[in-house]
Amino acid sequence: MKNILLIGAGRSTISLIEYLLENLESEDWSLVVGDQNLEFATSKIGNNPRAKAIKFDVTDDSQRVTEIQKADIVISMLPAHMHISVARDCVSFKKNMVTASYVSKEMRSLENDAIKNGVTIINEIGVDPGIDHLSAMNVIDKIRDNGGKIEEFETFTGGLIAPESDDNPWNYKFTWNPRNVVLAGQGGAVKFIQSGTYKYIPYCKLFRRTEIIDVEGYGKFEGYANRDSLMYRSVYKLEDVKTMYRGTLRKPGFSRAWNVFVQLGATDDSYTIPNSDELTFRDFINLFLAYNPTDSVELKLKHYLNMHQDDVELFEKLEWLDIFKPIQIPLRNATPAQILQYILERKWSLNKEDKDMIVMWHKFIYTMNGKRKELHSSMVVRGEDSLRTAMAKTVGYPVAIAAKMILKNKINTPGVHIPITKEIYKPVLEELKQYGIDFSERQIV
């Protein structure tokens, strides 16, 4: 019997856990789901006799080592910064590992030891990063195999609300970790290359530098640049590509409104506000504005941001969040980002019957037989409700399939990897089709 240890049972793990439970008996596996919230972990596994839930604290060195030593493979669904202690133990005790998060510098530093100990660590196997790699490499390799050369590549992904559940002026609700949404864009310099020119966007300008993306059958979206696109030139073996641009999708108008909070400083997570529980939402916004004994908070905000009289839709978005109301903040000594997250969760949380939607779009410009060609590839996945979300499906199923492939020895190359090779992306993409996760391609030129 092969033993699986899954650490973290958050909102994106329901499809992953259901996949594993369905395969426990036929594959002769056992499953341990560990989470700080035992009740939460228990609710995810039902009464399957091959599965059990445990209260798990990743910072407890003794417990972490004990549980990892029992496992044949570890799936870490923890916040990204918590993976490294798990990964170090996996390498030390020769246990394979899968995670959906980006490869960090600390994770990459384990490469040599992982190879020496025969340990396979698959990262970036969620949706973005994850399915974006799988689907992009599938097309890139097909073009190469047919004698073509990639000149430009753009890719955008968005975790959005489905049209039938879109009932607010932001056209947005939280479909994954709210904290990550609030802190988006703060992870370092945003870098990409566009038409042969290197571009660098500081955080303070990020949400005003957007692209319009038209996804066939779903209309227009806006995209803003995401992290460091340049590093993927070497990853995809596209070192001389003229455009490499990775971005995030939102509905038009979102980024301009979000930029209000960026310019205020309300997304800052680097300091705490003493006695923040004594403030109201209105007080919080006023903290960032100049003193004026006669002007209202609303007027000072408009002046600070140079908002015009016809910026009605933008101001309606802000008012809808209740940020000008005297609503008490229940968080003591919180950071601005934590307070903003609390304000947003009141209005952006999914209702029980809400459906989310994942939209992914790639653009490939390439030359073939001396001719310039353009291909668009897109995927749209809808959730079933607020529990079985499109986000949970597109994050969980690739992770689960990759873990199964490692357990069945179909992935066995030691080292720290992301899913860009044919032996990984072909079977994973094929199985994802069973769950409605598929791409449509449109030749433009």
PLY file of the C-alpha trace (Angstrom):
ply
format ascii 1.0
element vertex 445
property float x
property float y
property float z
element edge 444
property int vertex1
property int vertex2
end_header
0.00 0.00 0.00
1.24 3.49 -0.90
0.68 6.23 1.68
-0.23 9.81 0.73
0.17 12.74 3.11
-1.82 15.82 2.11
-0.93 18.92 4.14
-3.49 21.72 4.04
-7.21 21.28 3.38
-8.18 24.76 2.25
-10.83 25.89 -0.20
-8.89 24.78 -3.30
-8.46 21.15 -2.18
-11.98 19.70 -2.47
-11.53 18.32 -6.02
-8.03 17.10 -5.17
-9.25 15.21 -2.10
-12.27 13.76 -3.90
-10.00 12.50 -6.70
-7.68 10.80 -4.22
-10.59 9.27 -2.27
-12.08 7.83 -5.45
-8.77 6.13 -6.29
-7.69 4.87 -2.85
-9.10 1.38 -3.16
-8.39 0.70 -6.85
-4.80 1.97 -6.55
-4.24 0.49 -3.05
-3.47 3.85 -1.45
-4.08 5.32 1.98
-4.58 9.02 2.63
-3.81 11.25 5.61
-5.18 14.80 5.42
-3.50 17.16 7.87
-4.74 20.64 8.70
-4.63 23.03 11.65
-8.42 22.72 11.75
-9.15 19.05 12.48
-12.89 19.46 11.99
-12.30 21.01 8.59
-9.99 18.19 7.49
-12.39 15.54 8.80
-15.28 17.01 6.82
-13.30 16.62 3.60
-12.70 12.84 3.84
-16.14 11.53 4.80
-16.17 7.95 6.07
-13.67 6.42 3.67
-11.89 3.63 5.61
-8.60 4.26 3.79
-8.47 7.93 4.80
-8.00 9.74 8.07
-7.75 13.35 9.19
-5.24 14.69 11.70
-4.66 18.04 13.35
-1.39 19.15 11.80
0.95 22.01 12.60
3.66 22.40 9.97
5.81 24.39 12.42
5.91 21.40 14.81
9.18 19.84 13.68
8.58 16.54 15.46
5.10 16.02 14.04
6.11 17.12 10.56
9.06 14.72 10.42
7.03 11.83 11.86
4.20 12.17 9.34
6.48 12.70 6.35
8.50 9.59 7.25
5.29 7.53 7.10
4.40 8.75 3.61
5.40 7.66 0.13
4.43 11.03 -1.32
3.63 14.40 0.23
1.20 16.87 -1.33
1.65 20.32 0.16
-1.29 22.70 -0.27
-0.01 25.14 2.32
0.63 28.83 1.67
3.69 29.13 -0.56
6.11 30.33 2.13
5.43 27.19 4.22
6.48 24.63 1.61
10.21 24.79 2.17
10.36 23.04 5.56
8.22 20.25 4.12
10.41 20.02 1.03
13.63 19.82 3.06
12.22 16.93 5.06
11.02 15.20 1.89
14.51 15.39 0.43
16.13 14.22 3.67
13.81 11.21 4.04
13.63 10.43 0.30
9.94 11.18 -0.13
8.49 12.58 -3.36
6.49 15.81 -3.23
3.92 17.76 -5.25
2.83 21.36 -4.82
0.89 23.88 -6.92
3.02 26.88 -5.92
5.75 28.73 -7.80
9.29 27.41 -7.44
10.98 29.65 -4.87
14.73 30.24 -4.64
14.75 28.08 -1.50
12.97 25.27 -3.33
15.33 25.50 -6.30
18.31 25.25 -3.92
17.22 21.68 -3.09
17.81 20.53 -6.68
21.18 18.82 -6.17
20.18 17.08 -2.94
16.90 15.93 -4.49
18.76 14.38 -7.42
21.31 12.76 -5.09
18.54 11.24 -2.95
16.35 10.19 -5.89
13.51 12.55 -4.89
11.06 14.02 -7.40
9.50 17.38 -6.51
6.86 18.70 -8.91
5.93 22.37 -8.47
3.68 24.76 -10.41
1.10 22.07 -11.21
-2.08 23.96 -10.28
-3.93 26.27 -12.66
-1.64 29.32 -12.93
1.05 28.27 -12.58
0.23 24.80 -13.82
-2.34 24.31 -16.56
-0.85 27.36 -18.25
2.49 25.50 -18.53
0.88 22.26 -19.66
-1.25 23.85 -22.37
1.38 26.32 -23.56
4.07 23.67 -23.96
1.62 21.40 -25.76
1.13 24.06 -28.46
4.74 25.24 -28.49
6.05 21.72 -29.01
3.51 21.02 -31.79
4.59 24.16 -33.62
8.25 23.24 -33.21
7.67 19.65 -34.29
6.08 20.97 -37.51
9.06 23.18 -38.26
7.68 26.43 -36.90
9.39 29.04 -34.74
7.68 30.93 -31.91
8.15 34.70 -32.22
5.74 35.94 -29.54
3.86 34.36 -26.65
1.29 35.90 -24.32
-0.73 34.14 -21.65
-3.40 35.44 -19.26
-5.46 33.71 -16.57
-8.23 34.97 -14.34
-10.18 33.55 -11.43
-13.49 35.33 -11.96
-17.16 35.21 -11.12
-19.41 33.49 -13.69
-21.82 35.84 -15.54
-24.92 34.36 -13.88
-23.47 35.11 -10.42
-22.04 38.52 -11.30
-24.16 40.82 -9.16
-21.85 43.64 -8.10
-20.29 46.69 -9.79
-16.76 45.28 -9.49
-17.74 42.19 -11.53
-15.60 40.23 -9.08
-15.74 37.98 -6.02
-13.07 36.05 -4.13
-12.62 32.60 -5.64
-9.32 31.83 -3.90
-7.20 33.12 -1.02
-8.35 36.73 -0.42
-4.99 37.70 1.06
-3.24 36.80 -2.20
-5.67 39.00 -4.13
-5.02 41.98 -1.84
-1.24 41.56 -2.09
-1.17 40.79 -5.84
1.68 42.48 -7.66
3.82 43.10 -4.58
6.11 40.09 -5.00
8.93 41.95 -6.74
9.53 43.73 -10.03
7.05 42.97 -12.80
9.14 42.25 -15.90
8.36 41.17 -19.44
9.46 41.68 -23.04
7.07 43.06 -25.65
7.90 43.35 -29.35
11.60 43.12 -28.54
11.53 45.81 -25.84
12.06 45.05 -22.16
9.36 46.41 -19.88
9.44 46.97 -16.13
6.35 48.09 -14.24
6.57 49.33 -10.64
3.77 48.25 -8.31
2.42 51.81 -8.15
1.72 51.72 -11.92
0.81 48.07 -12.38
-2.97 48.41 -12.40
-2.97 51.30 -14.87
-0.96 49.38 -17.47
-3.50 46.92 -18.76
-4.14 45.08 -22.02
-7.57 44.35 -23.53
-8.08 40.64 -24.22
-11.02 39.38 -26.30
-11.87 35.75 -25.50
-14.10 34.24 -28.16
-17.59 33.63 -26.81
-16.93 35.44 -23.53
-16.20 39.02 -24.51
-13.56 41.46 -23.38
-11.32 41.27 -20.33
-8.45 43.41 -19.11
-5.09 41.93 -18.23
-2.27 43.25 -16.08
1.29 41.88 -16.07
2.13 39.13 -13.59
5.47 38.68 -11.83
8.64 37.96 -13.84
7.72 36.80 -17.34
11.33 36.92 -18.52
12.40 33.83 -16.58
10.05 31.67 -18.66
11.98 32.31 -21.86
14.61 29.82 -20.73
12.03 27.54 -19.10
10.09 27.24 -22.38
13.32 27.31 -24.43
12.22 30.55 -26.10
15.36 32.57 -25.36
15.11 34.71 -28.50
11.35 35.29 -28.38
10.31 38.90 -29.02
7.34 38.89 -26.65
6.96 36.94 -23.41
4.08 38.31 -21.39
2.27 36.57 -18.53
-0.71 38.30 -16.98
-3.85 38.18 -14.85
-7.38 38.72 -16.17
-10.14 40.85 -14.68
-13.31 42.36 -16.10
-12.87 45.83 -17.64
-12.86 48.60 -15.06
-11.61 46.48 -12.16
-7.96 47.49 -12.37
-8.64 51.23 -12.44
-10.80 50.93 -9.33
-8.32 48.66 -7.55
-5.62 51.21 -8.28
-7.41 53.57 -5.86
-6.41 51.30 -2.96
-2.87 50.94 -4.29
-2.43 54.72 -4.53
-3.88 55.26 -1.06
-1.52 52.70 0.47
-4.38 50.51 1.67
-2.76 47.33 0.30
0.42 47.79 2.37
1.19 44.81 4.61
4.51 46.04 6.01
3.31 47.79 9.20
0.47 47.67 11.69
-1.97 50.38 12.70
-2.13 50.64 16.52
-5.62 50.22 17.97
-7.09 49.65 14.54
-10.14 48.14 16.24
-11.10 51.62 17.34
-11.42 52.78 13.73
-14.33 52.66 11.31
-14.12 52.00 7.58
-14.42 55.74 7.02
-11.64 56.45 9.52
-9.42 53.92 7.78
-9.73 55.63 4.40
-9.21 59.01 6.02
-5.88 57.84 7.51
-4.30 58.08 4.06
-5.71 61.50 3.13
-4.50 65.01 3.89
-5.95 66.89 6.83
-8.68 69.36 5.97
-11.15 70.56 8.63
-13.93 71.29 6.14
-13.70 68.78 3.28
-15.39 65.39 3.56
-13.51 62.11 3.18
-15.22 61.60 -0.16
-14.11 64.99 -1.45
-10.54 64.60 -0.19
-10.31 61.20 -1.90
-11.53 62.66 -5.19
-9.00 65.48 -4.96
-6.14 63.14 -4.04
-6.83 60.87 -7.02
-7.77 63.67 -9.42
-11.13 62.04 -10.02
-13.39 63.88 -12.43
-17.09 64.56 -12.14
-17.82 61.94 -14.80
-15.98 59.17 -12.89
-19.37 57.96 -11.70
-18.83 54.22 -12.23
-15.50 54.30 -10.43
-16.92 56.11 -7.41
-19.94 53.78 -7.32
-17.58 50.83 -7.00
-15.95 52.42 -3.97
-19.24 53.41 -2.34
-20.64 49.91 -2.85
-17.87 48.53 -0.60
-19.16 50.75 2.27
-15.73 52.31 2.73
-17.26 55.68 3.61
-19.57 54.29 6.28
-18.94 54.35 10.08
-18.69 50.55 10.32
-16.40 49.35 13.11
-13.22 47.41 12.24
-12.92 44.36 14.52
-9.18 43.84 13.93
-6.67 45.00 16.54
-3.23 46.21 15.47
-3.85 45.11 11.90
-1.95 46.04 8.74
-3.69 48.16 6.10
-3.84 45.08 3.85
-5.53 43.03 6.57
-8.12 45.75 7.15
-8.79 46.10 3.43
-9.19 42.33 3.16
-11.80 42.41 5.94
-13.69 45.20 4.18
-13.66 43.32 0.87
-14.66 39.94 2.29
-17.93 41.44 3.49
-18.93 42.09 -0.12
-16.78 39.82 -2.31
-17.39 36.44 -0.63
-19.21 33.82 -2.69
-22.83 33.13 -1.84
-23.71 29.45 -1.47
-25.08 29.04 -4.99
-22.58 31.33 -6.71
-20.56 29.94 -9.59
-17.04 31.02 -10.36
-15.17 30.84 -13.64
-11.56 30.30 -14.68
-10.56 31.92 -17.97
-7.19 31.17 -19.57
-6.03 32.59 -22.89
-2.83 32.12 -24.88
-1.63 33.91 -27.99
1.11 32.40 -30.13
2.68 34.26 -33.04
5.02 32.08 -35.06
6.55 31.61 -38.48
5.92 28.48 -40.53
7.29 27.94 -44.05
8.20 31.61 -44.25
4.72 32.80 -43.29
3.63 34.63 -40.14
0.86 32.87 -38.26
-1.19 33.61 -35.15
-2.98 31.08 -32.96
-5.24 31.69 -29.96
-5.91 28.96 -27.40
-8.44 29.39 -24.62
-10.02 27.51 -21.73
-13.11 28.45 -19.73
-14.14 26.32 -16.75
-17.22 27.04 -14.63
-17.75 26.02 -11.05
-20.81 24.18 -9.76
-21.35 26.24 -6.60
-19.36 28.05 -3.90
-17.82 24.75 -2.73
-17.08 22.88 -5.96
-15.52 25.83 -7.67
-13.74 26.08 -10.99
-10.71 27.23 -8.99
-10.77 24.05 -6.89
-11.08 21.90 -10.02
-8.32 23.56 -11.99
-5.93 23.64 -9.05
-6.80 20.25 -7.55
-7.06 17.89 -10.49
-3.60 18.59 -11.98
-2.02 18.17 -8.54
-3.85 14.88 -8.00
-3.00 13.51 -11.45
0.68 14.39 -11.03
0.74 12.66 -7.63
-0.83 9.57 -9.17
1.75 9.53 -11.96
4.58 9.67 -9.41
3.03 6.90 -7.32
2.70 4.75 -10.46
6.31 5.53 -11.41
5.28 7.33 -14.61
7.14 10.40 -13.37
10.41 9.33 -11.80
13.11 11.83 -12.77
14.71 13.15 -9.57
15.04 16.88 -9.02
12.94 20.01 -8.68
10.63 20.29 -11.69
7.75 22.18 -13.27
5.41 20.40 -15.74
6.86 21.35 -19.13
7.90 17.97 -20.55
5.75 15.84 -22.86
5.75 12.86 -20.49
4.01 15.07 -17.94
1.82 17.47 -19.90
0.36 15.04 -22.43
-1.22 12.54 -19.98
-2.26 15.28 -17.55
-4.01 17.32 -20.27
-5.69 14.18 -21.60
-7.09 13.21 -18.21
-8.18 16.78 -17.45
-10.59 16.56 -20.38
-12.65 14.08 -18.34
-13.38 16.93 -15.92
-14.32 19.52 -18.55
-10.90 21.17 -18.51
-10.05 21.51 -22.18
-8.77 24.08 -24.66
-10.19 25.35 -27.91
-7.81 26.65 -30.56
-8.49 29.30 -33.18
-6.12 30.03 -36.05
-6.23 33.78 -36.64
-3.77 34.01 -39.53
0 1
1 2
2 3
3 4
4 5
5 6
6 7
7 8
8 9
9 10
10 11
11 12
12 13
13 14
14 15
15 16
16 17
17 18
18 19
19 20
20 21
21 22
22 23
23 24
24 25
25 26
26 27
27 28
28 29
29 30
30 31
31 32
32 33
33 34
34 35
35 36
36 37
37 38
38 39
39 40
40 41
41 42
42 43
43 44
44 45
45 46
46 47
47 48
48 49
49 50
50 51
51 52
52 53
53 54
54 55
55 56
56 57
57 58
58 59
59 60
60 61
61 62
62 63
63 64
64 65
65 66
66 67
67 68
68 69
69 70
70 71
71 72
72 73
73 74
74 75
75 76
76 77
77 78
78 79
79 80
80 81
81 82
82 83
83 84
84 85
85 86
86 87
87 88
88 89
89 90
90 91
91 92
92 93
93 94
94 95
95 96
96 97
97 98
98 99
99 100
100 101
101 102
102 103
103 104
104 105
105 106
106 107
107 108
108 109
109 110
110 111
111 112
112 113
113 114
114 115
115 116
116 117
117 118
118 119
119 120
120 121
121 122
122 123
123 124
124 125
125 126
126 127
127 128
128 129
129 130
130 131
131 132
132 133
133 134
134 135
135 136
136 137
137 138
138 139
139 140
140 141
141 142
142 143
143 144
144 145
145 146
146 147
147 148
148 149
149 150
150 151
151 152
152 153
153 154
154 155
155 156
156 157
157 158
158 159
159 160
160 161
161 162
162 163
163 164
164 165
165 166
166 167
167 168
168 169
169 170
170 171
171 172
172 173
173 174
174 175
175 176
176 177
177 178
178 179
179 180
180 181
181 182
182 183
183 184
184 185
185 186
186 187
187 188
188 189
189 190
190 191
191 192
192 193
193 194
194 195
195 196
196 197
197 198
198 199
199 200
200 201
201 202
202 203
203 204
204 205
205 206
206 207
207 208
208 209
209 210
210 211
211 212
212 213
213 214
214 215
215 216
216 217
217 218
218 219
219 220
220 221
221 222
222 223
223 224
224 225
225 226
226 227
227 228
228 229
229 230
230 231
231 232
232 233
233 234
234 235
235 236
236 237
237 238
238 239
239 240
240 241
241 242
242 243
243 244
244 245
245 246
246 247
247 248
248 249
249 250
250 251
251 252
252 253
253 254
254 255
255 256
256 257
257 258
258 259
259 260
260 261
261 262
262 263
263 264
264 265
265 266
266 267
267 268
268 269
269 270
270 271
271 272
272 273
273 274
274 275
275 276
276 277
277 278
278 279
279 280
280 281
281 282
282 283
283 284
284 285
285 286
286 287
287 288
288 289
289 290
290 291
291 292
292 293
293 294
294 295
295 296
296 297
297 298
298 299
299 300
300 301
301 302
302 303
303 304
304 305
305 306
306 307
307 308
308 309
309 310
310 311
311 312
312 313
313 314
314 315
315 316
316 317
317 318
318 319
319 320
320 321
321 322
322 323
323 324
324 325
325 326
326 327
327 328
328 329
329 330
330 331
331 332
332 333
333 334
334 335
335 336
336 337
337 338
338 339
339 340
340 341
341 342
342 343
343 344
344 345
345 346
346 347
347 348
348 349
349 350
350 351
351 352
352 353
353 354
354 355
355 356
356 357
357 358
358 359
359 360
360 361
361 362
362 363
363 364
364 365
365 366
366 367
367 368
368 369
369 370
370 371
371 372
372 373
373 374
374 375
375 376
376 377
377 378
378 379
379 380
380 381
381 382
382 383
383 384
384 385
385 386
386 387
387 388
388 389
389 390
390 391
391 392
392 393
393 394
394 395
395 396
396 397
397 398
398 399
399 400
400 401
401 402
402 403
403 404
404 405
405 406
406 407
407 408
408 409
409 410
410 411
411 412
412 413
413 414
414 415
415 416
416 417
417 418
418 419
419 420
420 421
421 422
422 423
423 424
424 425
425 426
426 427
427 428
428 429
429 430
430 431
431 432
432 433
433 434
434 435
435 436
436 437
437 438
438 439
439 440
440 441
441 442
442 443
443 444
